[in-house]
Amino acid sequence: MSVSPAVVMRLVASAYSVAEKAGAIVRKVLHSGELGIVEKTGVNDLQTLADRLAQQSICASLSKRFPKITIIGEEELPAEDVREDLIESVQAEEILQKSCPAEYSSLKEEELVVWVDPLDGTKEYTEALKFLHPPQMGDRELDTCRLHCTALWLLDNVTVLIGIAHGGRAIAGVINQPFYNYQLGAGATLGRTMWGMLGLGVFGVQLQEVPGERRIITTTRSHSNKLVTDCIDAMEPHEVIRVGGAGNKIIQLIEGKASAYVFASPGCKKWDTCATEAILHAVGGKLTDMHGKAYHYDADVKHMNSAGVLATLRNHDYYISRVPQSVLQALKSD
């Protein structure tokens, strides 16, 4: 008699499929040219129709199948019925076939907390629209339309993030890149989804490392300040890459485009780092605050990562040792 997959594996399998659906929603809204933008707390804190629909899809789909889990999404949305076409009931079969790590095999729904960022890199997503021609495109036309090079770069920043935590620890995560492969032209499959779990590793992305001893730091594109620049300068990088989206920055680490992600400032939230931390840790990397302390993802923790974010694939201690005292004094660890 076959044994039913563990709850956490079924949750990851569902999260994978609903992340792909959310990515399709993100593409569809952009193609329509009607983003429905509202400002939440300022010009660099935006919400679009894609944020709202993608979060509805993710939360409603997971809640329907796993009614006892706790889900925390970035967007504060009114309670309302979710359209049936936003519900994803499919589970990724390849994940269900994986053996669950023993320490997670008996977890119950009510022990799991899911952190959702339905559209990470919203600012870049909204900026990309003005570079797209024609202004309205069908879902199949994105492969063949001419995109300004700036729009291509901006769309790289966009991800969908679903993180799963147990006992305050990020244990599994899913990242969807809705616009991956658009530059390959007609016939290319749009988007990719990667997932990872502690004890299993990471799937859907090829692990690489920055060659040699080069220190390449990836950091914020839109939220920099003196603390951020002072901290980066103290680490004596050979190169600094400024991009949007926490998911995008973690992918840069995993694919060997950067050696550290440094954000010495409040602003990043738990829904930005739960999925990304789980995936990074699954390949031996590390994500902490600027003091080197781990963040916790219990349901009742504050959402802000008040002491900044430092993430690396290797040599985490070196980067921690270079954080200036002025930064540590300004950013109090939780």
TAUR-V435784 format. One record per pair of residues at least 12 apart in sequence whose ideal C-beta (glycine too) atoms are under 10 Angstrom apart, sorted by sequence separation. I is the first residue (numbers start at 1). J is the second residue. If there is no record, write none. Layout:
<<I:J> <I:J>>
This chain:
<<35:47> <36:48> <37:49> <59:71> <133:145> <134:146> <161:173> <162:174> <163:175> <178:190> <179:191> <180:192> <192:204> <193:205> <194:206> <219:231> <249:261> <295:307> <310:322> <35:48> <36:49> <37:50> <38:51> <58:71> <59:72> <132:145> <133:146> <142:155> <161:174> <162:175> <177:190> <178:191> <179:192> <180:193> <192:205> <219:232> <248:261> <249:262> <274:287> <281:294> <310:323> <34:48> <35:49> <36:50> <37:51> <38:52> <59:73> <132:146> <133:147> <160:174> <161:175> <162:176> <177:191> <178:192> <180:194> <217:231> <228:242> <243:257> <249:263> <273:287> <293:307> <295:309> <34:49> <35:50> <36:51> <58:73> <132:147> <133:148> <159:174> <160:175> <161:176> <176:191> <177:192> <178:193> <217:232> <243:258> <246:261> <261:276> <290:305> <292:307> <308:323> <35:51> <36:52> <55:71> <59:75> <131:147> <132:148> <159:175> <160:176> <176:192> <177:193> <217:233> <241:257> <273:289> <289:305> <291:307> <32:49> <36:53> <56:73> <131:148> <159:176> <160:177> <175:192> <176:193> <177:194> <215:232> <241:258> <246:263> <277:294> <289:306> <290:307> <291:308> <30:48> <32:50> <55:73> <59:77> <64:82> <130:148> <131:149> <133:151> <158:176> <159:177> <160:178> <175:193> <176:194> <217:235> <219:237> <224:242> <239:257> <240:258> <243:261> <277:295> <287:305> <289:307> <290:308> <292:310> <29:48> <30:49> <54:73> <55:74> <56:75> <63:82> <128:147> <131:150> <132:151> <158:177> <159:178> <174:193> <175:194> <176:195> <217:236> <218:237> <239:258> <261:280> <278:297> <288:307> <289:308> <290:309> <291:310> <308:327> <29:49> <30:50> <55:75> <128:148> <130:150> <131:151> <157:177> <158:178> <159:179> <174:194> <175:195> <215:235> <217:237> <221:241> <222:242> <239:259> <241:261> <277:297> <288:308> <289:309> <290:310> <307:327> <308:328> <28:49> <29:50> <54:75> <55:76> <56:77> <60:81> <61:82> <130:151> <131:152> <156:177> <158:179> <159:180> <173:194> <174:195> <175:196> <215:236> <216:237> <217:238> <218:239> <219:240> <221:242> <222:243> <223:244> <237:258> <238:259> <268:289> <274:295> <288:309> <289:310> <307:328> <26:48> <28:50> <29:51> <51:73> <55:77> <60:82> <65:87> <128:150> <129:151> <131:153> <155:177> <157:179> <158:180> <173:195> <174:196> <215:237> <216:238> <217:239> <218:240> <219:241> <220:242> <221:243> <222:244> <237:259> <240:262> <246:268> <250:272> <254:276> <273:295> <287:309> <288:310> <308:330> <26:49> <27:50> <29:52> <51:74> <52:75> <59:82> <60:83> <64:87> <65:88> <127:150> <128:151> <131:154> <132:155> <155:178> <156:179> <172:195> <173:196> <174:197> <214:237> <215:238> <216:239> <217:240> <218:241> <219:242> <220:243> <221:244> <237:260> <246:269> <249:272> <250:273> <253:276> <274:297> <287:310> <288:311> <307:330> <308:331> <25:49> <26:50> <29:53> <51:75> <56:80> <60:84> <63:87> <64:88> <65:89> <127:151> <128:152> <130:154> <131:155> <155:179> <156:180> <172:196> <173:197> <214:238> <215:239> <216:240> <217:241> <218:242> <219:243> <220:244> <221:245> <235:259> <261:285> <273:297> <286:310> <287:311> <288:312> <292:316> <307:331> <25:50> <26:51> <28:53> <29:54> <52:77> <56:81> <57:82> <61:86> <64:89> <128:153> <129:154> <154:179> <155:180> <171:196> <172:197> <173:198> <213:238> <214:239> <215:240> <216:241> <217:242> <218:243> <220:245> <235:260> <237:262> <246:271> <247:272> <250:275> <251:276> <254:279> <264:289> <265:290> <270:295> <286:311> <287:312> <292:317> <306:331> <307:332> <308:333> <25:51> <51:77> <52:78> <56:82> <57:83> <60:86> <61:87> <62:88> <65:91> <128:154> <156:182> <170:196> <171:197> <172:198> <212:238> <220:246> <246:272> <247:273> <250:276> <253:279> <254:280> <261:287> <263:289> <264:290> <270:296> <271:297> <285:311> <286:312> <305:331> <306:332> <307:333> <23:50> <25:52> <26:53> <47:74> <48:75> <55:82> <56:83> <59:86> <60:87> <61:88> <124:151> <127:154> <128:155> <152:179> <155:182> <156:183> <171:198> <172:199> <175:202> <177:204> <221:248> <235:262> <245:272> <246:273> <249:276> <250:277> <253:280> <263:290> <268:295> <270:297> <285:312> <286:313> <292:319> <293:320> <306:333> <307:334> <22:50> <25:53> <26:54> <47:75> <57:85> <58:86> <60:88> <61:89> <126:154> <127:155> <128:156> <151:179> <155:183> <170:198> <171:199> <172:200> <176:204> <177:205> <210:238> <221:249> <232:260> <234:262> <246:274> <247:275> <248:276> <250:278> <251:279> <254:282> <262:290> <270:298> <285:313> <286:314> <288:316> <292:320> <306:334> <22:51> <25:54> <47:76> <53:82> <57:86> <61:90> <124:153> <125:154> <128:157> <169:198> <173:202> <175:204> <210:239> <220:249> <246:275> <247:276> <250:279> <251:280> <254:283> <284:313> <285:314> <286:315> <287:316> <290:319> <291:320> <292:321> <305:334> <24:54> <25:55> <47:77> <53:83> <56:86> <57:87> <58:88> <124:154> <125:155> <127:157> <128:158> <152:182> <174:204> <175:205> <218:248> <219:249> <232:262> <234:264> <246:276> <250:280> <253:283> <281:311> <283:313> <284:314> <286:316> <290:320> <304:334> <22:53> <23:54> <25:56> <55:86> <56:87> <57:88> <123:154> <124:155> <151:182> <152:183> <160:191> <162:193> <164:195> <218:249> <231:262> <232:263> <245:276> <246:277> <254:285> <270:301> <272:303> <280:311> <285:316> <286:317> <288:319> <289:320> <292:323> <22:54> <25:57> <54:86> <124:156> <125:157> <147:179> <166:198> <217:249> <218:250> <231:263> <232:264> <247:279> <253:285> <270:302> <271:303> <273:305> <277:309> <280:312> <288:320> <291:323> <302:334> <21:54> <22:55> <24:57> <25:58> <53:86> <121:154> <124:157> <125:158> <160:193> <162:195> <164:197> <218:251> <231:264> <269:302> <270:303> <272:305> <276:309> <280:313> <286:319> <290:323> <301:334> <22:56> <40:74> <121:155> <123:157> <124:158> <149:183> <159:193> <218:252> <228:262> <230:264> <231:265> <253:287> <269:303> <270:304> <277:311> <286:320> <289:323> <290:324> <19:54> <22:57> <40:75> <121:156> <122:157> <123:158> <147:182> <159:194> <218:253> <228:263> <229:264> <250:285> <268:303> <269:304> <270:305> <276:311> <18:54> <21:57> <22:58> <40:76> <121:157> <122:158> <147:183> <216:252> <227:263> <228:264> <268:304> <269:305> <273:309> <291:327> <292:328> <21:58> <120:157> <121:158> <142:179> <145:182> <216:253> <227:264> <228:265> <250:287> <267:304> <268:305> <272:309> <290:327> <291:328> <19:57> <120:158> <121:159> <143:181> <226:264> <227:265> <266:304> <267:305> <268:306> <273:311> <290:328> <295:333> <296:334> <18:57> <19:58> <22:61> <69:108> <70:109> <119:158> <120:159> <121:160> <143:182> <218:257> <219:258> <224:263> <225:264> <226:265> <227:266> <228:267> <266:305> <267:306> <268:307> <289:328> <295:334> <18:58> <21:61> <68:108> <69:109> <70:110> <119:159> <120:160> <121:161> <142:182> <143:183> <216:256> <218:258> <223:263> <224:264> <225:265> <265:305> <266:306> <268:308> <290:330> <291:331> <293:333> <294:334> <18:59> <68:109> <69:110> <70:111> <71:112> <72:113> <73:114> <74:115> <75:116> <77:118> <119:160> <120:161> <143:184> <144:185> <216:257> <217:258> <218:259> <219:260> <220:261> <224:265> <246:287> <265:306> <266:307> <267:308> <268:309> <290:331> <291:332> <292:333> <293:334> <18:60> <19:61> <67:109> <68:110> <69:111> <70:112> <71:113> <72:114> <73:115> <74:116> <75:117> <117:159> <118:160> <119:161> <143:185> <144:186> <210:252> <216:258> <217:259> <218:260> <219:261> <220:262> <223:265> <225:267> <263:305> <265:307> <266:308> <267:309> <289:331> <291:333> <15:58> <18:61> <66:109> <67:110> <68:111> <69:112> <70:113> <71:114> <72:115> <73:116> <74:117> <75:118> <117:160> <118:161> <143:186> <144:187> <210:253> <215:258> <216:259> <217:260> <218:261> <219:262> <220:263> <223:266> <264:307> <265:308> <266:309> <289:332> <290:333> <291:334> <14:58> <17:61> <18:62> <65:109> <66:110> <68:112> <69:113> <70:114> <71:115> <72:116> <73:117> <74:118> <75:119> <116:160> <117:161> <118:162> <142:186> <143:187> <209:253> <214:258> <215:259> <216:260> <217:261> <218:262> <219:263> <220:264> <223:267> <264:308> <265:309> <289:333> <69:114> <70:115> <71:116> <73:118> <74:119> <116:161> <117:162> <141:186> <143:188> <208:253> <209:254> <210:255> <211:256> <214:259> <215:260> <217:262> <218:263> <219:264> <220:265> <222:267> <223:268> <263:308> <264:309> <288:333> <289:334> <15:61> <66:112> <74:120> <115:161> <116:162> <117:163> <140:186> <142:188> <143:189> <205:251> <207:253> <208:254> <209:255> <210:256> <213:259> <219:265> <262:308> <263:309> <264:310> <14:61> <15:62> <18:65> <115:162> <116:163> <143:190> <207:254> <208:255> <209:256> <210:257> <220:267> <262:309> <263:310> <14:62> <66:114> <74:122> <114:162> <115:163> <142:190> <206:254> <207:255> <208:256> <210:258> <211:259> <220:268> <261:309> <262:310> <263:311> <114:163> <115:164> <205:254> <206:255> <207:256> <208:257> <210:259> <261:310> <262:311> <14:64> <113:163> <114:164> <115:165> <140:190> <205:255> <206:256> <209:259> <210:260> <260:310> <261:311> <262:312> <11:62> <14:65> <15:66> <63:114> <113:164> <114:165> <128:179> <139:190> <260:311> <261:312> <13:65> <14:66> <62:114> <112:164> <113:165> <202:254> <260:312> <261:313> <112:165> <113:166> <125:178> <194:247> <258:311> <259:312> <260:313> <11:65> <62:116> <111:165> <112:166> <113:167> <125:179> <258:312> <259:313> <260:314> <10:65> <11:66> <59:114> <111:166> <112:167> <113:168> <115:170> <120:175> <258:313> <259:314> <260:315> <10:66> <58:114> <111:167> <120:176> <121:177> <194:250> <259:315> <260:316> <59:116> <107:164> <113:170> <121:178> <194:251> <256:313> <262:319> <11:69> <58:116> <108:166> <114:172> <115:173> <117:175> <196:254> <253:311> <255:313> <260:318> <261:319> <7:66> <58:117> <59:118> <107:166> <112:171> <119:178> <192:251> <231:290> <246:305> <250:309> <252:311> <253:312> <254:313> <259:318> <260:319> <264:323> <25:85> <58:118> <104:164> <107:167> <112:172> <194:254> <249:309> <253:313> <259:319> <262:322> <264:324> <7:68> <25:86> <55:116> <57:118> <250:311> <252:313> <253:314> <262:323> <7:69> <54:116> <55:117> <56:118> <104:166> <249:311> <260:322> <264:326> <265:327> <54:117> <55:118> <103:166> <227:290> <246:309> <250:313> <264:327> <21:85> <22:86> <24:88> <54:118> <55:119> <107:171> <157:221> <264:328> <266:330> <21:86> <53:118> <54:119> <157:222> <246:311> <265:330> <266:331> <21:87> <22:88> <51:117> <52:118> <53:119> <264:330> <265:331> <266:332> <21:88> <51:118> <52:119> <104:171> <154:221> <264:331> <18:86> <20:88> <50:118> <51:119> <103:171> <104:172> <177:245> <18:87> <19:88> <21:90> <50:119> <51:120> <18:88> <20:90> <48:118> <49:119> <101:171> <175:245> <177:247> <17:88> <18:89> <47:118> <48:119> <51:122> <101:172> <175:246> <176:247> <177:248> <180:251> <16:88> <17:89> <18:90> <20:92> <47:119> <50:122> <175:247> <15:88> <17:90> <18:91> <19:92> <46:119> <175:248> <14:88> <16:90> <17:91> <18:92> <48:122> <51:125> <173:247> <177:251> <205:279> <14:89> <16:91> <17:92> <47:122> <50:125> <175:250> <204:279> <235:310> <14:90> <15:91> <16:92> <17:93> <46:122> <50:126> <175:251> <202:278> <203:279> <207:283> <13:90> <14:91> <15:92> <45:122> <46:123> <48:125> <95:172> <173:250> <202:279> <207:284> <231:308> <13:91> <14:92> <16:94> <17:95> <44:122> <45:123> <48:126> <201:279> <202:280> <205:283> <207:285> <12:91> <13:92> <16:95> <44:123> <46:125> <47:126> <95:174> <175:254> <196:275> <202:281> <203:282> <231:310> <11:91> <12:92> <13:93> <15:95> <16:96> <43:123> <46:126> <195:275> <196:276> <198:278> <202:282> <228:308> <10:91> <13:94> <14:95> <46:127> <48:129> <194:275> <196:277> <197:278> <198:279> <201:282> <202:283> <227:308> <9:91> <10:92> <13:95> <14:96> <40:122> <92:174> <196:278> <197:279> <200:282> <201:283> <202:284> <237:319> <9:92> <12:95> <13:96> <195:278> <196:279> <198:281> <199:282> <201:284> <202:285> <235:318> <11:95> <12:96> <13:97> <161:245> <195:279> <196:280> <197:281> <198:282> <235:319> <10:95> <13:98> <37:122> <159:244> <161:246> <194:279> <196:281> <197:282> <234:319> <235:320> <237:322> <5:91> <9:95> <10:96> <12:98> <157:243> <158:244> <159:245> <161:247> <196:282> <235:321> <236:322> <9:96> <35:122> <74:161> <156:243> <157:244> <158:245> <159:246> <160:247> <195:282> <196:283> <234:321> <235:322> <9:97> <12:100> <37:125> <156:244> <157:245> <159:247> <231:319> <234:322> <235:323> <9:98> <37:126> <73:162> <154:243> <156:245> <157:246> <158:247> <159:248> <161:250> <220:309> <233:322> <234:323> <235:324> <5:95> <6:96> <9:99> <10:100> <29:119> <35:125> <153:243> <154:244> <157:247> <158:248> <159:249> <219:309> <232:322> <234:324> <5:96> <9:100> <35:126> <71:162> <72:163> <153:244> <157:248> <159:250> <231:322> <233:324> <234:325> <4:96> <5:97> <6:98> <8:100> <9:101> <12:104> <26:118> <37:129> <156:248> <157:249> <159:251> <231:323> <234:326> <5:98> <6:99> <7:100> <8:101> <25:118> <26:119> <35:128> <72:165> <104:197> <218:311> <230:323> <231:324> <234:327> <5:99> <6:100> <22:116> <25:119> <35:129> <104:198> <230:324> <5:100> <6:101> <9:104> <26:121> <30:125> <34:129> <69:164> <70:165> <103:198> <104:199> <127:222> <156:251> <217:312> <231:326> <6:102> <8:104> <9:105> <11:107> <22:118> <23:119> <26:122> <29:125> <30:126> <33:129> <101:197> <103:199> <104:200> <156:252> <230:326> <231:327> <7:104> <8:105> <19:116> <22:119> <32:129> <98:195> <100:197> <101:198> <102:199> <124:221> <227:324> <230:327> <231:328> <6:104> <7:105> <8:106> <9:107> <11:109> <18:116> <30:128> <31:129> <101:199> <123:221> <124:222> <6:105> <7:106> <8:107> <10:109> <15:114> <19:118> <26:125> <30:129> <33:132> <98:197> <100:199> <101:200> <123:222> <176:275> <227:326> <228:327> <231:330> <5:105> <6:106> <7:107> <8:108> <29:129> <62:162> <95:195> <99:199> <100:200> <121:221> <123:223> <170:270> <173:273> <175:275> <215:315> <226:326> <227:327> <230:330> <231:331> <6:107> <7:108> <8:109> <11:112> <15:116> <31:132> <33:134> <34:135> <92:193> <94:195> <99:200> <121:222> <173:274> <174:275> <175:276> <226:327> <7:109> <30:132> <33:135> <34:136> <58:160> <62:164> <95:197> <98:200> <172:274> <173:275> <213:315> <217:319> <7:110> <8:111> <11:114> <32:135> <33:136> <57:160> <58:161> <92:195> <98:201> <170:273> <171:274> <172:275> <173:276> <175:278> <210:313> <215:318> <227:330> <7:111> <8:112> <31:135> <32:136> <33:137> <58:162> <170:274> <173:277> <174:278> <175:279> <209:313> <210:314> <215:319> <226:330> <227:331> <7:112> <31:136> <32:137> <55:160> <95:200> <98:203> <165:270> <169:274> <170:275> <173:278> <174:279> <208:313> <209:314> <31:137> <32:138> <54:160> <170:276> <171:277> <172:278> <173:279> <207:313> <30:137> <31:138> <32:139> <163:270> <170:277> <171:278> <172:279> <173:280> <215:322> <31:139> <50:158> <95:203> <163:271> <169:277> <170:278> <173:281> <31:140> <94:203> <162:271> <163:272> <165:274> <169:278> <170:279> <173:282> <27:137> <28:138> <31:141> <50:160> <94:204> <161:271> <163:273> <164:274> <165:275> <170:280> <171:281> <172:282> <28:139> <31:142> <92:203> <161:272> <163:274> <164:275> <170:281> <171:282> <27:139> <30:142> <161:273> <162:274> <163:275> <165:277> <169:281> <170:282> <159:272> <161:274> <162:275> <163:276> <165:278> <31:145> <161:275> <163:277> <164:278> <24:139> <27:142> <160:275> <161:276> <163:278> <58:174> <159:275> <162:278> <163:279> <127:244> <159:276> <170:287> <161:279> <124:243> <125:244> <124:244> <125:245> <30:151> <123:244> <124:245> <54:176> <121:243> <122:244> <123:245> <121:244> <122:245> <54:178> <120:244> <121:245> <124:248> <170:294> <30:155> <120:245> <121:246> <169:294> <170:295> <119:245> <120:246> <121:247> <168:294> <169:295> <170:296> <171:297> <120:247> <121:248> <168:295> <169:296> <170:297> <27:155> <30:158> <50:178> <117:245> <120:248> <121:249> <168:296> <169:297> <26:155> <117:246> <120:249> <167:296> <168:297> <169:298> <117:247> <165:295> <167:297> <168:298> <27:158> <165:296> <166:297> <167:298> <168:299> <26:158> <165:297> <166:298> <168:300> <26:159> <164:297> <165:298> <168:301> <26:160> <163:297> <165:299> <23:158> <25:160> <23:159> <24:160> <165:301> <23:160> <22:160> <21:160> <22:161> <19:159> <20:160> <22:162> <19:160> <18:160> <19:161> <19:162> <18:162> <15:160> <16:162> <15:162> <14:162> <15:163> <30:178> <15:164> <30:179> <12:162> <26:176> <28:178> <11:162> <26:177> <27:178> <120:271> <12:164> <22:174> <23:175> <24:176> <26:178> <27:179> <117:269> <120:272> <11:164> <23:176> <25:178> <26:179> <117:270> <118:271> <19:173> <20:174> <22:176> <23:177> <24:178> <115:269> <117:271> <19:174> <21:176> <23:178> <27:182> <115:270> <116:271> <117:272> <120:275> <8:164> <18:174> <19:175> <20:176> <22:178> <23:179> <115:271> <117:273> <120:276> <15:172> <17:174> <19:176> <23:180> <113:270> <114:271> <115:272> <117:274> <8:166> <15:173> <16:174> <18:176> <19:177> <20:178> <115:273> <116:274> <117:275> <12:171> <15:174> <19:178> <115:274> <116:275> <117:276> <12:172> <14:174> <16:176> <114:274> <115:275> <11:172> <12:173> <13:174> <15:176> <113:274> <114:275> <12:174> <115:277> <8:171> <9:172> <27:190> <115:278> <8:172> <27:191> <26:191> <24:190> <23:190> <24:191> <23:191> <23:192> <23:193> <20:191> <22:193> <19:191> <20:192> <20:193> <19:193> <19:194> <17:193> <19:195> <44:220> <16:193> <45:222> <15:193> <16:194> <44:222> <45:223> <16:195> <43:222> <44:223> <15:195> <13:195> <115:297> <12:195> <114:297> <12:196> <113:297> <115:299> <12:197> <113:298> <114:299> <113:299> <16:203> <112:299> <113:300> <9:197> <12:200> <16:204> <113:301> <115:303> <8:197> <9:200> <74:269> <74:270> <75:271> <72:269> <74:271> <72:270> <73:271> <74:272> <72:271> <72:274> <55:271> <45:267> <44:267> <72:297> <72:299> <70:298> <71:299> <70:299> <72:301> <74:303> <69:299> <70:300> <72:303> <19:275> <15:275> <12:278>>
